[in-house]
Amino acid sequence: MNYILFDGDVRNALLPFTYTKPVADLRIGILTIREKWEKHLGLTTTTITEEYLEEKYPMVEMEENIMLNASFCPNEGLVEMVKNLNENEAIFKGEDVIAFYSTNTQEEVNFEDYKQIEFEGDLIQVKNTWDIFSKNHLAVQEDFSLITKDRKSQPIPAGVQTINPSNIFIEEGAKLSYCILNASSGPIYIGKNAEIMEGSVVRGAFAMCDNAVLKLSAKIYGATTLGPHCKVGGEVNNSVLMGYSSKAHDGFLGNSVLGEWCNLGADTNNSNLKNNYAEVKLWDYNTSRFARTGLQFCGLMMGDHSKCGINTMFNTGTVVGVSANIFGSGFPRNFVPSFSWGGASGFTEYKTNKVFEVAKVVMSRRNIDFDAIEQRILEHVFEITKQYRNF
């Protein structure tokens, strides 16, 4: 069977992260949503997404296909139901379709003509940006069980202090030196060739993907994920760095999500709690205004390729778009549009030629080419986000 992940109607609610990738390629827990499905299914998947992303994320359609709503993370029960889907059958969770059978001759799907099967169990669904950090503890637990099933961890090195070591898994090539790992409140996963430097204190749930680095004396409070090649220092609580991003120095990051290729300058801090303890509002791309989250704790949402200088201060509930460069004293606004250059004293437009120069250098340091496809994606994002840059 051919499996295709589709963005669904949550795509705009997950901006700015979905400006540069499909919903399926967002990371929550240890794996991206696509990686979770492929691990469960034992097969590769393709994607239905925005037209400007199709060159990088193409769709492969066959005579018979199972369409999967990428906002839902799979579990064993759901995957079993998906594998048993027949023609004109669909799986629902309430009003949301999770999966349905389609053929390449169908021009449109009318679910009134389908047998609708209700999934009764619990599922992780990523419907809003803040779900990525608020549901990360459970996602790490589920991925940990999936990845480590019937496998044996590398031995815990001498000098590493642990609590509940049976809930710690270390992959081949990982390096750990004189750190403290407390897995009593959630699992701790250390990926291939990852490194935890001396003096670091980690409380689960925590995941380090391949080649991630936790720097000297870092403090991790849990429900945190460091994607591949991320470098982190200082104090971090309940945050997800999707990959290739750095918060390499002291400073606090809490209840936050960073996309790929982001960098936080030394001693950058974000607030995750308002002084009056009120509900946090976040910028909503659908309504072009700030919307209620229902959360008391909510920090920074930063899209791919964005950076900030040393000593940057982010207010509670700040949304930064794609390819922004923020610097200077004071608090920048709570919504920083994509391709913005500046800070609290004001912004100008960050020209794409300068953005591309930086991206080429940054990505080459990880032996990844900033190619014409990546450039065309950013050029398109630049055009569709002009409406927000009213400087």
MARDREN-71192 format. One record per residue: z, x, y of N, C-alpha, C in turn. Coordinates in steps of 0.05 Angstrom, whole numbers, padded with zeros to 5 digits, always signed. Each point is the difference from the previous one (the first is absolute). Example, Ala and Ser with C-alpha at 12.3 -4.5 7.8 and 13.67 -1.06 7.14 Angstrom:
% residues 2
+00156+00264-00114+00000-00018+00024+00000+00018+00024-00014-00007+00021+00001+00016+00024+00014-00015+00022
This chain:
% residues 391
+00000+00017-00024+00000-00017+00024+00000+00018+00025-00012-00010+00021-00002+00014+00025+00020-00012+00020+00017+00017+00012+00021-00009+00017-00005+00008+00029+00001-00019+00019-00006+00005+00028+00024-00010+00017+00011+00017+00016+00022-00006+00018-00011-00009+00027+00010-00023+00010-00009-00009+00026+00023-00002+00020-00007+00004+00026+00020+00001+00021+00015-00026+00004-00014-00022-00001+00013-00026+00005+00007-00004+00029+00014-00022+00005+00006-00008+00028+00023+00016+00012+00012+00018-00015+00022+00016+00012-00009+00024+00014-00026+00006-00002-00010+00026+00011+00007+00004+00029-00004-00020+00017+00006+00004+00028+00030+00003+00006+00017-00012-00017+00029+00003+00003+00009+00027-00007-00017+00016-00014+00007+00027-00008-00012+00021+00017-00013-00008+00022-00009+00020+00020+00024+00013+00013-00001+00025+00008-00023+00018+00002-00007+00015-00025+00015-00004-00022-00004+00016-00024-00027-00007-00013-00008-00025+00002-00025-00009-00013-00024+00003+00018+00003+00013+00024-00023+00007+00015-00017+00021-00015+00013+00017-00015-00013+00024-00012-00001-00001-00030+00011-00021-00013+00000-00001-00029+00003-00029-00009-00009-00007-00024+00006-00027-00011+00029-00004-00005+00008-00025-00003+00027-00007-00007+00009+00014-00026-00019+00002-00019+00006+00012-00026+00009+00029+00002-00007+00014+00021+00006+00029+00002+00025+00005+00018+00015-00020+00005+00026+00003+00013+00020+00009-00021+00019+00018+00008+00020+00010-00019+00026-00014+00005+00012-00010-00022+00027-00011+00000+00012+00007-00026+00025+00010+00000+00011+00012-00024-00010+00028-00004-00008+00007-00024-00011+00027-00005-00030-00001+00002-00013-00021-00009-00029-00001-00002-00012-00018+00021-00026+00003+00005-00014-00020+00016-00003-00025-00017-00006-00023+00013-00004-00025-00014-00023+00003-00020-00022+00014+00007-00022+00005-00018+00009+00016-00024+00016+00021+00005+00009+00017-00022+00018-00015-00019+00016-00019+00010+00016-00017-00017-00017-00016-00019-00020-00014+00011-00018-00017-00016-00015+00017-00021-00010+00023+00008-00015+00017-00018+00017+00011-00022+00025+00007+00006+00019+00010-00020+00006-00022-00020+00004-00024+00009+00006-00023-00018-00025-00007-00017-00023-00001+00013-00024-00009-00014-00013+00022-00018+00005+00025+00007-00014+00022-00013-00029+00002+00007-00007-00011+00023-00028+00000+00009-00001+00006+00030-00023+00009+00009-00004+00003+00029-00007-00026+00013+00004-00002+00026-00006-00025+00015-00018+00007+00023-00013-00020+00011-00014+00003+00026+00011-00021+00019-00013-00002+00024+00012-00015+00021-00020-00017+00016+00009-00024+00007-00013-00016+00021+00016+00003+00026-00012+00011+00020+00015+00006+00025-00019-00004+00024+00008+00009+00023-00016-00002+00024-00026+00016-00003-00021-00010+00012-00026+00013-00003-00001+00029+00008+00015+00007+00022-00001+00027+00009+00015+00020-00018+00016-00011-00019+00015+00017-00019-00015+00002-00027-00021-00015-00003-00013-00001-00026-00013+00026-00009-00008+00016+00020-00013+00026-00008+00020+00018-00014+00025-00001+00009+00021+00017-00013+00012-00015-00024+00002-00026+00002+00013-00016-00021-00020-00021-00011-00020+00008-00015-00021-00018-00009+00010-00020-00022-00014-00022-00002+00005-00019-00021-00020+00002-00022+00009-00001-00025-00018-00001-00023+00003-00028-00013-00021-00016+00001+00001-00026-00012-00017-00001-00026+00011-00013-00020-00014-00004-00025-00004-00029-00006-00011-00006-00023-00005-00029-00006+00025-00016-00001+00022+00012-00010+00026-00013-00002+00020+00018+00014+00017-00012+00017+00019+00015+00016+00027-00015+00002+00021+00015+00002+00026-00012+00007+00006+00010+00028+00004-00019+00018+00006+00006+00028+00031+00000+00003+00011+00021+00012+00029+00004+00003+00008+00001+00029+00019-00016+00007+00011+00000+00028+00017+00025+00003-00010+00018+00017+00013+00026+00003+00027+00000+00013+00008-00023+00011+00027-00001+00012+00022-00003-00021-00008-00006-00025+00020-00003-00021+00002+00025-00017+00024+00010-00004+00004+00023-00018+00004-00011-00028-00013+00013-00020+00001-00010-00027+00026+00006-00015+00006-00016-00020+00020+00007-00019-00011-00008-00028+00014+00006-00021-00010-00004-00027-00008-00029-00005+00017-00018+00009-00006-00029-00005-00025-00009+00014-00004+00008+00024-00024-00007+00015-00024+00012-00012+00001+00026-00007-00023+00013-00011-00009-00013-00026+00019-00008-00017-00007-00014-00025-00015-00026+00006+00009-00015+00020-00014-00024+00008-00028+00006+00010-00003+00021+00016-00025+00008+00012-00020+00007-00023+00009+00015-00019-00017+00008-00022-00010-00023-00017+00015-00022+00001-00008-00023-00016-00015-00022+00015-00007+00006+00025-00014-00019+00016-00028-00006-00012-00008-00025+00001-00026-00009-00010-00016-00011+00024-00025-00006-00005-00017-00011+00020+00012-00026+00012-00002-00002+00027+00010-00024+00014+00031-00002-00002+00013+00023-00002+00029+00000+00001+00010+00018+00023+00023-00008+00012+00011+00016+00022+00031-00001-00003+00012+00022+00008+00029+00003+00000+00010-00003+00029+00020-00017+00004+00011-00005+00027+00030+00006+00000+00009+00007+00024+00029+00001+00005+00004-00018+00025+00010-00024-00005+00001-00019+00021-00028-00007+00010-00005+00003+00025-00027-00005+00012-00018+00024+00000+00011+00023-00008-00016+00025+00001-00013+00005-00027-00026+00006+00001-00014+00008-00025+00005+00029-00005+00008+00006-00025+00005+00028-00008-00025+00012-00013-00013-00015-00017-00023+00010-00015-00017-00023-00009-00026+00005-00002-00018-00021-00011-00025+00013-00012-00011-00015-00019-00024+00009-00014-00025-00008+00016-00019+00019+00003-00024-00007+00014-00024+00013-00014-00024-00010+00007-00024+00012-00010-00018+00008+00023-00019+00017-00005-00016+00011+00022-00020-00021+00011-00001-00023-00014-00018-00022+00010+00014-00019+00018+00027+00002+00002+00015-00018+00018-00002+00009+00029-00011-00017+00017-00002+00007+00028+00026-00006+00015+00014-00020-00009+00027-00006+00011+00017-00013-00022+00026+00001+00004+00019-00009-00020+00015-00025+00011+00000-00021-00015+00015-00024+00007+00022-00003-00021+00025+00006+00008+00022+00000-00019+00006-00028-00011-00010-00021+00013+00004-00027-00011-00015-00003-00027-00020+00017-00004-00014-00001-00025+00012+00018-00022+00021+00014+00008+00013+00019-00018+00024-00012-00014+00006+00010-00023+00027-00005-00012+00019+00018+00013+00020-00011+00014+00019+00016+00015+00026+00005-00016+00005+00025-00005+00023+00009-00016+00021+00011+00018+00024-00011-00001+00022+00009+00018+00015+00024-00013+00003+00021+00016+00018+00022-00009+00028-00006+00009+00018-00001-00019+00027-00009+00005+00020+00022+00007-00007+00025-00007+00019+00022+00004+00001+00010+00029+00016+00021+00004+00003+00012+00026-00022+00022+00003-00011+00003+00024-00020+00020+00006+00006+00012+00027-00008+00025+00003+00000+00013+00027-00026-00007+00013+00001-00013+00023-00025-00005+00015+00003+00013+00028-00020+00015+00008-00001+00014+00026-00016-00018+00019+00014-00016+00016-00013-00018+00019+00002+00008+00029+00020+00017+00006+00004+00010+00027+00006+00030-00001-00004+00013+00022+00004+00029+00001+00029+00007-00008+00019-00016+00008+00028+00007-00006+00007-00004-00029-00017-00014-00015+00005-00003-00029-00001+00028-00013-00016+00018+00011-00004+00026-00012+00026+00015-00002+00017-00001+00021+00026+00013-00003+00022-00018-00011-00001-00026+00007+00022-00017-00008-00001-00006-00030-00023+00002-00013-00002-00005-00029-00004+00026-00015+00004+00023+00014-00006+00026-00013+00020+00007-00022+00026-00008+00003+00019+00006-00020-00008-00012-00027-00007-00025+00000-00008-00013-00025-00026+00012-00010-00019+00006+00018-00026+00012-00009+00004+00027-00012+00018+00017+00010+00006+00026-00012+00012-00004-00028+00018-00019-00003+00011-00005-00026-00021-00008-00020-00018-00018+00007-00021-00009-00018-00019+00022-00007-00008+00016+00020-00019+00022-00005+00013+00021-00017+00026+00006+00005+00015+00020-00016-00001-00008-00030+00005-00025-00005+00000-00009-00028-00028+00003-00012-00020-00007+00015-00028+00001-00009-00009+00029-00006+00006+00018+00019-00009+00027-00002+00015+00017-00021+00025-00006-00003+00017+00018-00017+00004-00011-00028-00011-00024-00006+00004-00012-00026-00010+00019-00023+00018+00004-00019-00006+00017-00023-00007+00029+00007+00009+00009+00023-00005+00028+00008+00027+00014+00005+00000+00026-00001+00024+00016+00004-00002+00016+00026+00021-00001+00016+00001+00014+00025+00002+00030-00005-00010+00016+00019+00006+00028+00000+00030+00004+00004+00012+00021-00010+00029+00004+00003+00008+00002+00029+00024-00010+00006+00011+00003+00027+00009+00029+00004-00010+00014+00020+00007+00029+00003+00030+00005+00004+00009+00023-00008+00028+00008+00005+00004+00001+00031+00024-00009+00008+00006+00000+00028-00005-00026+00014-00015-00018-00013-00005-00026+00011+00022-00019-00009+00014-00012+00019+00021-00019-00006-00011-00028-00002+00008-00015-00021-00012-00026-00005+00022-00021-00005-00007-00025+00006+00016-00023-00008-00020-00019-00014+00007-00008-00024-00017-00016-00017-00027+00014-00006+00001+00023-00012-00024+00016-00005-00021-00014-00018+00009-00019-00016-00019-00014-00017-00020-00017+00016+00006-00004+00026-00017-00016+00017-00017+00018+00019-00002+00026-00008-00016+00020+00015-00022+00010-00018-00025+00001+00011-00023+00010-00015-00014+00021+00017-00004+00023-00012-00012+00023+00013-00026+00007-00014-00022+00000+00014-00026+00007-00012-00004+00030-00001-00020+00008-00015-00006+00029-00004-00007+00013+00027+00010+00024+00003-00006+00016+00024+00018-00006+00024+00017-00020-00001+00018-00006+00022+00021+00022+00003+00009+00005+00025+00020+00021+00005+00023-00013+00015+00024+00004-00010+00024-00011+00012+00021+00023+00002+00012+00003+00023+00019+00022+00004+00025-00011+00013+00023+00001-00013+00026-00005+00011+00001-00024+00019-00009-00023-00012+00000-00025+00015+00018-00020-00015+00005-00023+00012+00016-00021-00012-00017-00024-00004-00002-00010-00025-00015-00024-00006+00018-00022-00011+00003-00022+00015+00017-00022-00009-00018-00024-00007-00003-00004-00026-00017-00021-00010+00016-00024-00010+00024-00004+00011+00017-00022-00009-00009-00027+00012-00013+00000+00023-00009-00025+00012-00030-00005-00003-00014+00019-00014-00029-00003-00004-00011+00025-00011-00024-00002-00013-00011+00024-00013-00010+00020+00020-00003+00025-00009-00011+00022+00016-00023+00012-00016-00024+00000+00013-00024+00011-00013-00010+00023+00016-00004+00023-00013-00010+00024+00013-00027+00007-00013-00022-00002+00016-00027+00003-00011-00008+00029-00005-00024+00003-00011-00010+00027-00007-00001+00018+00024+00010+00024-00004-00001+00021+00021+00013-00008+00026+00018-00020-00001+00016-00007+00024+00023+00020+00002+00012+00001+00024+00021+00019+00004+00023-00013+00016+00025+00004-00009+00023-00007+00016+00015+00026+00006+00002+00006+00026+00012+00025+00008+00031-00002+00000+00012+00023+00003+00029+00002-00001+00015-00018+00020+00022-00010-00009+00018-00015+00018-00008-00029+00004-00022-00009-00011-00009-00028+00003+00018-00019-00016+00005-00024+00012+00016-00020-00013-00017-00025-00002-00003-00010-00025-00018-00023-00005+00015-00022-00015-00003-00024+00010+00010-00023-00014-00023-00019-00007-00001-00008-00025-00021-00018-00009+00003-00028+00011-00021-00016-00001-00025+00006-00013-00017+00018+00018-00013+00020-00013-00015+00020+00015-00023+00010-00017-00023+00003+00013-00023+00010-00014-00014+00021+00017-00006+00023-00013-00017+00021+00012-00025+00001-00017-00023-00004+00012-00025+00002-00015-00008+00030-00002-00022+00005-00013-00009+00027-00006-00002+00017+00026+00010+00024-00001-00002+00020+00021+00015-00007+00026+00017-00020-00001+00017-00007+00023+00022+00021+00002+00011+00003+00025+00021+00020+00005+00022-00013+00016+00025+00004-00010+00024-00007+00015+00013+00025+00010+00002+00003+00026+00007+00025+00012+00031+00004+00001+00008+00024+00009+00028+00008-00002+00019-00020+00012+00020-00007-00016+00022-00017+00009-00008-00028+00009-00022-00010-00011-00009-00027+00006+00020-00020-00011+00002-00024+00013+00018-00021-00009-00016-00025-00004-00001-00010-00025-00016-00023-00007+00019-00022-00010-00001-00023+00013+00020-00021-00006-00010-00019-00021-00025+00002-00008-00009-00018-00022-00021-00019+00009-00012-00014-00020-00022-00018+00003-00023+00013+00016-00004+00026-00006-00019+00016+00016-00021+00012-00019-00025+00001+00010-00023+00012-00015-00014+00020+00018-00004+00024-00012-00017+00020+00013-00025+00002-00017-00023-00008+00012-00025+00001-00013-00009+00029-00005-00023+00004-00013-00010+00027-00006-00002+00017+00025+00009+00025-00003-00002+00021+00020+00015-00006+00026+00019-00019-00001+00017-00005+00024+00021+00021+00002+00008+00007+00025+00022+00019+00005+00020-00014+00017+00025+00001-00009+00021-00016+00014+00026+00017+00003+00011-00001+00024+00026+00011+00005+00017-00019+00016+00025+00007+00006+00017-00017+00016+00011-00023-00016+00002-00023+00013+00014-00024-00011-00020-00023-00003-00002-00010-00025-00019-00022-00005+00014-00022-00016-00005-00024+00008+00012-00023-00014-00022-00022-00004-00003-00009-00024-00017-00023-00007-00027+00001+00015-00015+00021-00006-00026+00004+00013-00021+00008-00020-00026-00006+00006-00022+00007-00017-00020+00017+00016-00006+00024-00009-00021+00016+00010-00023+00000-00020-00023-00011+00007-00020-00006-00021-00013+00025-00011-00002+00021+00015-00012+00024-00011-00010+00019+00022+00002+00026-00005-00010+00021+00018+00012-00002+00029+00024-00011+00002+00013-00003+00026+00025+00017+00001+00008+00007+00024+00023+00019+00003+00020-00010+00021+00025+00001-00009+00023-00001+00019+00017+00024-00008-00009+00023+00008+00009+00024-00012+00026+00011+00011+00011-00012+00021+00023+00011+00014+00022-00021+00003+00022+00009+00013+00022-00018+00005-00009-00024+00017+00016-00021-00002-00006-00025+00013+00003-00023-00021+00001-00025+00010+00005-00022-00018-00025-00018-00002-00006-00008-00025-00021-00020-00005+00012-00021-00019+00000-00025+00009+00013-00021-00016-00015-00026+00001-00001-00013-00024-00013-00026-00003-00028+00001+00012-00016+00020-00009-00025+00006+00013-00022+00005-00021-00025-00002+00009-00023+00007-00016-00019+00017+00015-00008+00023-00011-00020+00018+00012-00024+00000-00019-00024-00003+00012-00024+00002-00015-00006+00028-00009-00026+00007-00003-00007+00027-00008-00008+00017+00024+00004+00026-00003-00007+00020+00021+00015-00004+00026+00024-00010-00002+00017-00003+00024+00018+00025+00003+00009+00005+00024+00019+00022+00004+00020-00008+00022+00026+00003-00007+00021-00005+00020+00011+00027+00009-00001+00005+00026+00010+00025+00011+00030+00004-00004+00009+00024+00003+00028+00007-00005+00019-00018+00017+00021-00009-00013+00021-00016+00013-00010-00027+00009-00022-00010-00012-00008-00028+00005+00020-00018-00013+00007-00022+00014+00019-00020-00010-00011-00028+00005+00006-00018-00019-00006-00028+00005+00025-00017-00002+00001-00021+00015+00021-00020-00003-00009-00020-00021+00019-00007-00017-00006-00021-00019+00018-00024+00003+00017+00000+00021+00019-00022+00005+00002-00004+00030-00004-00024+00010+00003-00006+00028+00029+00002+00009+00004+00007+00025+00028+00003+00010+00016-00026-00002-00014-00023+00002+00013-00026-00002-00001-00011-00028-00010+00016-00019-00001-00008-00029-00018-00025-00004-00018-00005+00018-00017-00023-00002-00023+00005-00019-00014-00022-00008-00023+00002-00017-00022+00017+00013-00013+00017-00016-00021+00017+00010-00027-00015+00000-00015+00004+00021-00027-00011+00001-00020+00024-00001-00023-00005-00013-00021+00020-00002-00026-00011+00011-00017+00018+00009-00026-00008+00009-00016-00012-00022-00012-00023+00005-00016-00015-00019-00029+00001+00009-00017+00013-00017-00029+00003+00007-00014-00027-00001+00010-00020-00015-00013-00026-00001+00002-00015+00026+00024+00001+00012+00005-00016+00024+00000+00017+00026-00002+00026-00003+00001+00019+00023+00026-00005+00017+00021-00004-00014+00026-00002+00013+00022+00009-00021+00025+00002+00010+00021+00008-00019+00010-00024-00015+00004+00004-00026+00008-00021-00018+00027+00006-00014+00014-00020-00008+00026+00003-00013-00004+00011-00028+00018+00018-00009-00001+00011-00027+00021-00011-00018+00021-00012+00012+00023-00008-00016+00018+00023-00008-00005+00024+00011+00015+00024-00008+00018+00009+00023+00023+00010-00008+00018+00012+00020-00006+00030+00002-00009+00012-00022-00007+00028-00001-00030+00003-00003-00013+00012+00019-00029+00005-00001-00007+00022+00020-00014+00021-00009-00005+00023+00017-00028+00003+00009-00014+00020-00011-00026+00009+00010-00022-00006-00020-00022-00012+00009-00024-00003-00016-00022+00017+00013-00010+00021-00014-00019+00018+00012-00025+00002-00018-00023-00006+00012-00025+00001-00015-00010+00029-00005-00020+00002-00017-00011+00026-00008-00009+00017+00024+00004+00026-00003-00009+00020+00019+00014+00000+00027+00023-00015+00002+00015+00000+00025+00020+00023+00000+00007+00009+00024+00018+00023+00003+00019-00005+00024+00022+00014+00000+00017+00000+00024+00012+00027+00004+00007+00006+00026+00011+00026+00007+00029+00002-00005+00012+00024+00006+00028+00004-00004+00017-00019+00017+00023-00007-00011+00020-00017+00014-00010-00027+00008-00020-00010-00015-00010-00027+00006+00021-00021-00010+00003-00021+00016+00019-00021-00006-00015-00027-00003+00003-00012-00024-00013-00025-00005+00021-00023+00000-00006-00021+00015+00018-00022+00000-00001-00016-00026+00019-00018-00004+00001-00017-00023-00026-00016-00002-00012-00002-00023-00023-00016-00004-00024+00009+00016-00007+00026-00002-00024+00010+00013-00024+00001-00019-00023-00009+00009-00025+00002-00015-00019+00019+00014-00009+00020-00015-00019+00020+00011-00025-00003-00017-00023-00002+00013-00025-00004-00014-00011+00026-00013-00026+00001-00004-00013+00023-00012-00007+00021+00021+00003+00025-00007-00009+00022+00017+00011-00002+00028+00026-00005+00003+00013+00002+00026+00014+00027+00002+00003+00010+00024+00015+00025+00006+00020-00005+00021+00026+00001-00007+00022-00009+00018+00017+00024+00006+00007+00003+00026+00017+00023+00008+00013-00007+00027+00020+00017+00007+00013-00003+00026+00028-00013-00004+00015-00001+00022+00027-00011+00000-00001-00030+00002+00023-00013-00006+00002-00028+00001-00011-00014-00024+00005-00027-00001-00010-00016-00023-00028-00010+00006-00020+00006-00017-00026-00013+00003+00003-00030-00006-00020-00015+00007+00000-00029-00004+00003-00006-00030+00008-00025-00006+00004-00008-00028-00026-00005-00015-00022-00001+00014-00026-00001-00013-00018+00020+00013-00008+00020-00015-00018+00021+00009-00027-00004-00014-00021-00008+00015-00025-00006-00012-00013+00025-00013-00018-00004-00019-00015+00021-00012-00015+00016+00021-00002+00026-00005-00015+00019+00018+00012+00000+00028+00027+00001+00001+00014+00003+00025+00010+00028+00003+00000+00010+00025+00009+00027+00006+00020-00001+00023+00026+00007-00005+00019-00001+00021+00028-00007-00010+00015-00014+00018+00027-00007-00007+00012-00020+00019+00026+00003+00005+00014-00020+00017-00011-00001+00028-00011+00022+00009-00011+00001+00028-00028-00012+00002-00012-00007-00023-00026-00013+00000-00018+00012-00021-00022-00015-00006-00019+00008-00020-00028+00001+00011-00016+00017-00012-00029-00001+00004-00013-00002-00028-00026-00003+00000-00014-00002-00025-00004+00027-00013+00006+00002-00026-00003+00024-00015-00029+00001-00011-00017+00017+00011-00028+00000-00007-00004+00008-00029-00021-00012-00013-00004+00005-00028-00008+00029-00006-00013+00014+00018-00008+00027-00006+00025+00018-00002+00021-00006+00016+00025+00015-00002+00015-00008-00026-00001-00025-00006+00013-00010-00025-00012+00014-00024-00026+00002-00001-00014+00012-00023+00006+00030-00002+00002+00014+00023+00007+00028-00001+00027+00004-00014+00020-00016+00008+00027+00002-00012-00001-00007-00029-00014-00022-00007+00000-00009-00028-00012+00021-00018-00021+00014+00009-00013+00020-00016+00019+00023-00006+00015+00008+00020+00019+00023-00004+00023-00009-00018+00011-00023+00005+00023-00010-00015-00007-00004-00029-00023-00012-00006-00007-00006-00028-00009+00025-00014-00012+00019+00014-00008+00025-00013+00024+00016-00010+00023-00004+00012+00024+00014-00008+00009-00009-00028-00009-00024-00008+00006-00010-00027-00026+00001-00018-00019+00016+00009-00025+00003-00015-00015-00026-00004+00001-00017+00020-00015-00026+00000-00019+00000+00024-00024-00008-00006-00021+00000+00021+00000-00025+00016+00001+00003+00026-00004-00023+00018-00030-00005+00002-00010-00017-00017-00029-00002-00002-00012-00022+00017-00026-00005-00002-00013-00019+00016+00010-00029-00006+00008-00005-00024+00010-00026-00007+00026-00006+00015+00019+00020-00001+00025-00003+00014-00005-00004+00030-00019+00015+00011-00007-00002+00028-00010-00027+00007-00017-00011-00016-00011-00027+00006+00021-00021-00001+00020+00003-00018+00022-00020-00001+00016+00001+00026+00007+00024+00009+00015+00002+00025-00016-00009+00024-00026+00005+00000-00017-00009+00022+00000-00031+00001+00000-00012-00023+00000-00030-00001+00027-00010+00010+00022+00013-00009+00027-00009+00009+00002+00004+00030-00011+00021+00011+00001+00005+00029-00013-00024+00014-00023-00010-00010-00014-00022+00014+00016-00026-00003+00010-00006-00023+00013-00026-00004+00028-00002+00012+00011+00023+00008+00027+00000+00013-00002+00003+00030-00024+00001+00012-00002+00003+00029+00015-00022+00015+00000-00024-00012+00012-00023+00014+00030+00005+00007+00013+00018-00015+00029+00004+00004+00005+00022+00021-00020+00016+00007+00004+00023+00017-00005-00008+00030+00018-00016+00010-00002-00009+00028+00018+00017+00018-00008+00026+00002+00017+00019+00015-00004-00003+00030
